[in-house]
Amino acid sequence: VGKETRSFKNTRAARFKGSALDEILNKVVAMIFGAQIGICILISICSLFWQGLAGHRIWYLEGVPRYLNPFRQVGIWFLML
C-alpha cells in the first residue's frame, strides 16, 4: 500500500494527444494574431508621423484636437483599428 505499488504508479493523469494538424493550426493562429498586432502598431505610428507632416492641411481633420499628447494619439488610433 505504498507509493511503489503498481496501482499507485498508474494513477497519473492522461496526457493530451494532439494531432500534428492541431499544432500547425495553433502556430498559424498565433502568427496571424501577432501579424495583426504588428500591423496595427505600424499603422498607428505612421499615422502619427503623417498627421505631424501633412495632417494640418486636410480640411476634414480640422475637428481633431491639437492638444492631444502624441502617445495618446497613437493609443487612440490603435484602438480605432
Backbone torsions as a table, in degrees:
resi	resn	phi	psi	omega
1	VAL	NA	33.7	-178.6
2	GLY	-107.2	-172.7	-178.7
3	LYS	-75.6	-11.1	-178.4
4	GLU	-95.0	1.9	-179.4
5	THR	-75.8	156.9	-177.7
6	ARG	-63.6	-39.7	-178.6
7	SER	-67.7	-34.3	178.9
8	PHE	-73.7	-36.3	-179.2
9	LYS	-69.9	-26.2	-178.3
10	ASN	-91.4	12.5	-177.2
11	THR	-95.1	9.4	-179.9
12	ARG	-71.8	157.1	-178.3
13	ALA	-72.1	147.6	178.5
14	ALA	-72.5	140.5	179.7
15	ARG	-85.2	154.1	179.9
16	PHE	-72.7	130.2	-180.0
17	LYS	-110.4	87.3	178.8
18	GLY	-87.4	150.8	179.8
19	SER	-82.3	169.4	177.9
20	ALA	-65.6	-32.2	178.1
21	LEU	-64.7	-39.2	176.3
22	ASP	-60.0	-43.5	-180.0
23	GLU	-65.1	-42.1	179.3
24	ILE	-64.9	-44.7	180.0
25	LEU	-64.4	-37.1	176.9
26	ASN	-62.1	-41.9	178.9
27	LYS	-67.5	-40.4	-179.8
28	VAL	-64.7	-43.8	179.3
29	VAL	-63.3	-41.3	178.6
30	ALA	-65.3	-39.2	178.4
31	MET	-67.3	-40.3	178.4
32	ILE	-64.2	-44.5	178.9
33	PHE	-61.5	-44.7	178.5
34	GLY	-64.2	-39.1	178.7
35	ALA	-65.1	-40.6	178.7
36	GLN	-63.9	-42.8	177.9
37	ILE	-63.4	-43.9	178.8
38	GLY	-62.0	-42.6	178.9
39	ILE	-64.5	-41.7	178.5
40	CYS	-61.4	-43.1	179.2
41	ILE	-65.6	-44.0	179.2
42	LEU	-61.7	-46.6	179.9
43	ILE	-64.9	-37.2	178.8
44	SER	-64.0	-42.9	179.4
45	ILE	-68.1	-42.0	177.5
46	CYS	-62.5	-38.5	178.5
47	SER	-64.7	-37.8	177.5
48	LEU	-61.7	-47.2	179.1
49	PHE	-65.2	-40.5	-179.1
50	TRP	-64.0	-43.2	-179.5
51	GLN	-65.4	-33.6	177.2
52	GLY	-68.2	-33.0	-177.9
53	LEU	-88.6	-46.3	-172.1
54	ALA	-128.3	-4.8	-175.1
55	GLY	-65.0	-28.0	-178.2
56	HIS	-72.7	-15.3	-179.9
57	ARG	-92.0	-4.1	-177.3
58	ILE	-91.7	122.2	-172.5
59	TRP	-68.3	-32.7	-176.0
60	TYR	-81.1	-1.9	175.3
61	LEU	-104.1	14.0	-177.9
62	GLU	-65.2	-25.7	-179.2
63	GLY	-78.7	-7.9	-179.1
64	VAL	-75.1	121.9	-179.0
65	PRO	-64.6	136.7	-177.1
66	ARG	-88.2	-7.5	-176.8
67	TYR	-84.2	-3.2	-177.7
68	LEU	-68.6	139.6	174.9
69	ASN	-64.3	137.0	-179.6
70	PRO	-56.7	-36.6	178.9
71	PHE	-68.9	-33.8	177.0
72	ARG	-69.1	-37.0	177.5
73	GLN	-62.7	-43.2	178.3
74	VAL	-60.9	-40.7	177.8
75	GLY	-63.9	-40.4	178.9
76	ILE	-65.4	-45.2	179.9
77	TRP	-67.7	-33.2	177.3
78	PHE	-64.0	-41.7	178.4
79	LEU	-68.8	-32.7	179.5
80	MET	-69.9	-30.7	-179.8
81	LEU	-73.6	NA	NA
